[in-house]
């Protein structure tokens, strides 16, 4: 059985930076992970790329030959990937062992994980290849400055969760860039009544019933729980990784190190 993270989130939310920091952390811990680039618009990386969609299709070539813009060209590239799941992707996946750990760095086009079925089909293909997959949704913490933006972020994340039907870990990225962390703390583990009160204060009275329905929806799906990620702290990265590992059951089949206990007994 293989293991995989599907790193998604809006453009500029820090997905590639997260992948880079995760790779460096695992390298320090002498743990092996493989980063996969699924963004045809990516230009450079500061970590080894195990698989690269640009080997399959070039965004620049698509834009030039078909006369498409950046967004249309990227969507075409992702559709081309979908058409080659049984060929290119399968051949690439065959290079890895059953217990390998892959991290897929995805593009930031929100339609890919909200309503276009491409990523869903990609995930289903990984499952058929016996991978345990977890969606890692990144949201820029600097975006969460008031309750309306928080609810907007929750709705986008919920849309991805419903579309992909995967274990879901929500991360507030770029916490190291937040100047006033008190503005964020209220939204890490907020009470529904607090959210509703704040929302009613900012919205017109006629939206009262809608506000109540939104808060109940967020609370019911447990979407109000975001994990803060501060890349300056190894402990923060380690905690995030442990939560994701738990979702995909990584390490549960590891052998118990009986030898360590025997050595301790001999020492006594």
Secondary structure, DSSP 8 states (H G I E B T S, - for coil): -EEEEEEEESTTSSHHHHHHHHHHHHHHTT---EEEE--TT----SS-EEEEGGGT--HHHHHHHH---HHHHHHHHHHHHHHTIIIIIHHHHTTS-TT-EEEEE----GGGGTT-THHHHHHHHHHHTTEEEEEEEEEEGGG-SSHHHHHHHHHHHHHHHHHH-SEEEEEEE-GGG-S-THHHHTTTB--HHHHHHHHHHHS-GGGHHHHHHHHHHHHHTTTTB-EE--TT-HHHHHHHHHHHHHHTTTTTT----HHHHHHHHHH-
